[in-house]
Amino acid sequence: MEQDIKAGIHYRNQWAANLEGYRTNGFNVEARARKAPFSMGLLIVDDKSGNASLKTFQALMSGAYRLAVNRNQTLTAGFQLGLVQRSIQMEDLRWDKQYNGYQYDPTIDSGERQFSDRTGNKVDLGMGVFYTFEKPVRAGIGYAFHHLGQDQTFLQNGKDRLPIRQSMQGYVERDFDRFGGRLDALVQRQRGAMEYLVNFKTEYRFGYDSKYTTENNSSAIYVGCGYRHASAVIPSMGFEWERKLEISVSYDIVFSRLSEVTTFGGGPEIGLIYKYRTDKRMKIR
């Protein structure tokens, strides 16, 4: 990022119409040292899923070191460490044995003795690298591991450990006077599960940027569209005010077999990001 500090909040409400909703709230803040190649971050995510109030709370700290290969290339290595808490409430779940042949009867014993309301806490660790360059276009590519060393099945320790999630991502972007475009790609793998996602965004910038100070900054509007393989199309739009405050809205249009239940409705996601930089612009000679 070009800023010294960047902070954001996100809200997502997925499949609310038919599946009791999967709600996610997130907060993140990132900061970089002005006179040293270090940066730090904090990510907090609170997720609630379905009837059983399956909750996942994450509080993760990040740290990174930037190595300037030359004027146009940078290699960054980082790690992430924090706490993950999962909990579930079982009283609202329905089981096959509780159907009396005509309808659901909550007075019938489900027979599920192995389940109960539980809470589990675990330490989560991840690490990765990212390489960027600026010419002939701005681009980057990175690779990361998540959930290193978690011996947790669901809420407790067990032999069926949570698989390591591997992710590879990259981007390419270029500016054309007042217009700009960016293409992002993400590939994730966790044991046998794979996810492929691409997103294209184009923006139009209006107003002017000061050459010597940060008193005047241009603003921008942008639109984009993402594609999650065999799952959803994700249109988005947003507005950035004077390179300081950005609001974005996106929506998942589900076309997988899940659309039979969701009626093609995935869910909206709303983001609000604040950006801050302390340096004064200097004219390049």
DRENROKOL-622434 format. One record per residue (C-alpha): residue number from 0; x, y, z negated. Coordinates in nm, 2 decimals. Example, Ala and Ser with C-alpha at 12.3 -4.5 7.8 and 13.67 -1.06 7.14 Angstrom:
<sites>
0;1.23;-0.45;-0.78;
1;1.37;-0.11;-0.71;
</sites>
This chain:
<sites>
0;0.00;0.00;0.00;
1;0.11;0.36;0.06;
2;-0.04;0.48;-0.27;
3;0.12;0.47;-0.62;
4;-0.21;0.35;-0.78;
5;-0.51;0.17;-0.63;
6;-0.81;0.06;-0.83;
7;-1.14;-0.10;-0.72;
8;-1.46;-0.26;-0.83;
9;-1.66;-0.52;-0.63;
10;-2.01;-0.67;-0.66;
11;-2.14;-0.97;-0.46;
12;-2.48;-1.14;-0.48;
13;-2.49;-1.46;-0.28;
14;-2.78;-1.68;-0.18;
15;-3.02;-1.50;-0.42;
16;-3.34;-1.58;-0.24;
17;-3.35;-1.96;-0.26;
18;-3.06;-2.08;-0.48;
19;-3.10;-1.87;-0.80;
20;-2.80;-1.66;-0.70;
21;-2.43;-1.67;-0.72;
22;-2.32;-1.33;-0.87;
23;-1.97;-1.21;-0.88;
24;-1.83;-0.89;-1.04;
25;-1.46;-0.79;-0.99;
26;-1.22;-0.53;-1.10;
27;-0.86;-0.48;-0.98;
28;-0.59;-0.22;-1.02;
29;-0.24;-0.21;-0.86;
30;0.05;0.02;-0.93;
31;0.40;0.05;-0.79;
32;0.71;0.21;-0.94;
33;0.82;0.52;-0.75;
34;1.20;0.47;-0.80;
35;1.22;0.09;-0.82;
36;1.11;-0.19;-0.59;
37;0.86;-0.33;-0.84;
38;0.48;-0.34;-0.86;
39;0.22;-0.48;-1.10;
40;-0.15;-0.56;-1.08;
41;-0.45;-0.67;-1.29;
42;-0.74;-0.87;-1.16;
43;-1.06;-0.95;-1.36;
44;-1.34;-1.16;-1.20;
45;-1.66;-1.27;-1.37;
46;-1.87;-1.52;-1.17;
47;-2.21;-1.67;-1.26;
48;-2.35;-1.95;-1.04;
49;-2.70;-2.11;-1.03;
50;-2.95;-2.24;-1.28;
51;-2.69;-2.39;-1.52;
52;-2.52;-2.05;-1.57;
53;-2.19;-2.20;-1.45;
54;-1.96;-1.91;-1.54;
55;-1.60;-1.85;-1.44;
56;-1.41;-1.56;-1.60;
57;-1.05;-1.48;-1.48;
58;-0.81;-1.22;-1.61;
59;-0.48;-1.24;-1.41;
60;-0.17;-1.03;-1.42;
61;0.06;-0.99;-1.12;
62;0.41;-0.88;-1.06;
63;0.61;-0.84;-0.74;
64;0.96;-0.74;-0.62;
65;1.01;-0.58;-0.28;
66;1.33;-0.63;-0.08;
67;1.40;-0.39;0.21;
68;1.56;-0.60;0.48;
69;1.61;-0.29;0.69;
70;1.41;0.03;0.77;
71;1.13;-0.16;0.94;
72;1.11;-0.49;0.75;
73;1.02;-0.58;0.40;
74;1.01;-0.91;0.21;
75;0.80;-0.93;-0.11;
76;0.79;-1.21;-0.37;
77;0.53;-1.22;-0.64;
78;0.37;-1.42;-0.91;
79;0.03;-1.43;-1.09;
80;-0.03;-1.55;-1.44;
81;-0.35;-1.53;-1.66;
82;-0.64;-1.69;-1.83;
83;-0.93;-1.88;-1.67;
84;-1.24;-1.96;-1.88;
85;-1.52;-2.18;-1.75;
86;-1.86;-2.25;-1.93;
87;-2.19;-2.42;-1.84;
88;-2.54;-2.44;-2.00;
89;-2.72;-2.77;-1.93;
90;-3.08;-2.71;-2.06;
91;-3.20;-2.56;-1.73;
92;-3.08;-2.84;-1.51;
93;-3.33;-3.10;-1.36;
94;-3.24;-3.46;-1.31;
95;-3.39;-3.74;-1.10;
96;-3.51;-3.93;-1.41;
97;-3.73;-3.64;-1.52;
98;-3.97;-3.67;-1.22;
99;-4.27;-3.88;-1.33;
100;-4.37;-3.97;-0.97;
101;-4.57;-3.66;-0.92;
102;-4.38;-3.37;-1.06;
103;-4.09;-3.26;-1.28;
104;-4.16;-3.33;-1.65;
105;-3.90;-3.16;-1.89;
106;-4.02;-3.38;-2.18;
107;-3.87;-3.69;-2.02;
108;-3.52;-3.78;-2.14;
109;-3.27;-3.72;-1.86;
110;-3.03;-3.98;-2.00;
111;-2.73;-3.76;-1.92;
112;-2.54;-3.81;-2.25;
113;-2.20;-3.73;-2.11;
114;-2.30;-3.37;-2.04;
115;-2.35;-3.09;-2.28;
116;-2.29;-2.71;-2.31;
117;-1.92;-2.66;-2.29;
118;-1.65;-2.40;-2.26;
119;-1.29;-2.46;-2.14;
120;-0.99;-2.23;-2.13;
121;-0.68;-2.27;-1.91;
122;-0.37;-2.08;-1.81;
123;-0.35;-2.02;-1.43;
124;-0.03;-1.96;-1.23;
125;0.03;-1.87;-0.87;
126;0.31;-1.74;-0.66;
127;0.39;-1.64;-0.30;
128;0.59;-1.44;-0.05;
129;0.49;-1.18;0.21;
130;0.69;-1.04;0.50;
131;0.61;-0.72;0.68;
132;0.75;-0.52;0.97;
133;0.65;-0.19;1.13;
134;0.77;-0.20;1.49;
135;0.66;-0.24;1.76;
136;0.33;-0.28;1.56;
137;0.26;-0.30;1.19;
138;0.21;-0.66;1.09;
139;0.27;-0.91;0.81;
140;0.24;-1.27;0.72;
141;0.24;-1.44;0.38;
142;0.22;-1.78;0.21;
143;0.10;-1.86;-0.15;
144;0.03;-2.13;-0.40;
145;-0.26;-2.11;-0.65;
146;-0.35;-2.31;-0.97;
147;0.00;-2.45;-1.03;
148;0.01;-2.69;-1.32;
149;-0.36;-2.69;-1.41;
150;-0.45;-3.04;-1.55;
151;-0.82;-2.95;-1.57;
152;-1.10;-3.15;-1.41;
153;-1.39;-2.92;-1.48;
154;-1.39;-2.80;-1.85;
155;-1.14;-3.03;-2.01;
156;-0.81;-3.21;-1.95;
157;-0.82;-3.52;-1.74;
158;-0.64;-3.73;-1.47;
159;-0.84;-3.57;-1.18;
160;-0.64;-3.25;-1.18;
161;-0.75;-2.93;-1.01;
162;-0.58;-2.94;-0.67;
163;-0.33;-2.67;-0.57;
164;-0.48;-2.42;-0.33;
165;-0.25;-2.31;-0.05;
166;-0.32;-2.00;0.15;
167;-0.16;-1.83;0.45;
168;-0.26;-1.49;0.57;
169;-0.15;-1.23;0.82;
170;-0.25;-0.90;0.98;
171;-0.17;-0.69;1.28;
172;-0.27;-0.32;1.30;
173;-0.21;-0.02;1.53;
174;-0.32;0.34;1.55;
175;-0.42;0.53;1.86;
176;-0.44;0.90;1.78;
177;-0.77;0.92;1.58;
178;-0.86;0.56;1.63;
179;-0.71;0.25;1.47;
180;-0.76;-0.12;1.47;
181;-0.67;-0.41;1.24;
182;-0.70;-0.79;1.27;
183;-0.67;-1.01;0.96;
184;-0.65;-1.39;0.94;
185;-0.67;-1.62;0.64;
186;-0.62;-2.00;0.63;
187;-0.68;-2.19;0.30;
188;-0.64;-2.55;0.21;
189;-0.73;-2.73;-0.12;
190;-0.68;-3.11;-0.09;
191;-0.92;-3.21;0.19;
192;-1.11;-2.88;0.21;
193;-1.01;-2.62;0.47;
194;-1.12;-2.26;0.54;
195;-1.05;-2.04;0.84;
196;-1.14;-1.67;0.84;
197;-1.07;-1.39;1.08;
198;-1.18;-1.02;1.06;
199;-1.14;-0.73;1.29;
200;-1.19;-0.37;1.18;
201;-1.18;-0.05;1.38;
202;-1.18;0.30;1.24;
203;-1.22;0.66;1.35;
204;-1.03;0.93;1.15;
205;-1.15;1.29;1.14;
206;-1.00;1.60;0.97;
207;-0.63;1.67;0.93;
208;-0.35;1.57;0.70;
209;-0.11;1.83;0.56;
210;0.25;1.79;0.67;
211;0.41;1.93;0.36;
212;0.16;1.86;0.07;
213;-0.12;1.63;-0.02;
214;-0.38;1.91;-0.05;
215;-0.55;1.83;0.28;
216;-0.62;1.47;0.39;
217;-0.82;1.32;0.67;
218;-1.13;1.10;0.62;
219;-1.24;0.79;0.82;
220;-1.54;0.58;0.90;
221;-1.50;0.22;1.01;
222;-1.69;-0.09;1.12;
223;-1.58;-0.45;1.14;
224;-1.69;-0.81;1.18;
225;-1.55;-1.13;1.03;
226;-1.60;-1.49;1.12;
227;-1.57;-1.78;0.88;
228;-1.53;-2.11;1.08;
229;-1.85;-2.32;1.09;
230;-2.00;-2.11;0.82;
231;-2.09;-1.74;0.86;
232;-2.05;-1.41;1.06;
233;-1.97;-1.11;0.83;
234;-2.04;-0.76;0.96;
235;-1.91;-0.47;0.75;
236;-1.89;-0.09;0.74;
237;-1.73;0.17;0.52;
238;-1.63;0.53;0.46;
239;-1.30;0.67;0.32;
240;-1.30;1.02;0.18;
241;-0.97;1.21;0.22;
242;-0.76;0.90;0.17;
243;-0.87;0.89;-0.19;
244;-1.21;0.72;-0.23;
245;-1.34;0.43;-0.02;
246;-1.68;0.25;-0.02;
247;-1.75;-0.06;0.18;
248;-2.05;-0.29;0.24;
249;-2.05;-0.63;0.41;
250;-2.30;-0.91;0.45;
251;-2.27;-1.28;0.52;
252;-2.50;-1.42;0.79;
253;-2.49;-1.79;0.73;
254;-2.53;-2.02;1.04;
255;-2.41;-2.35;0.89;
256;-2.65;-2.62;0.77;
257;-2.69;-2.43;0.45;
258;-2.90;-2.18;0.66;
259;-3.19;-2.42;0.63;
260;-3.21;-2.33;0.26;
261;-3.08;-1.97;0.27;
262;-3.27;-1.87;0.59;
263;-2.95;-1.73;0.73;
264;-2.90;-1.50;0.43;
265;-2.56;-1.52;0.26;
266;-2.53;-1.21;0.05;
267;-2.42;-0.85;0.03;
268;-2.08;-0.74;-0.11;
269;-2.02;-0.38;-0.21;
270;-1.68;-0.24;-0.29;
271;-1.55;0.09;-0.43;
272;-1.18;0.17;-0.42;
273;-0.99;0.47;-0.56;
274;-0.64;0.56;-0.43;
275;-0.39;0.79;-0.59;
276;-0.04;0.91;-0.49;
277;0.18;1.15;-0.67;
278;0.45;1.24;-0.41;
279;0.44;1.55;-0.19;
280;0.47;1.50;0.19;
281;0.80;1.62;0.34;
282;0.84;1.70;0.71;
283;1.04;1.44;0.89;
284;1.33;1.60;1.09;
</sites>
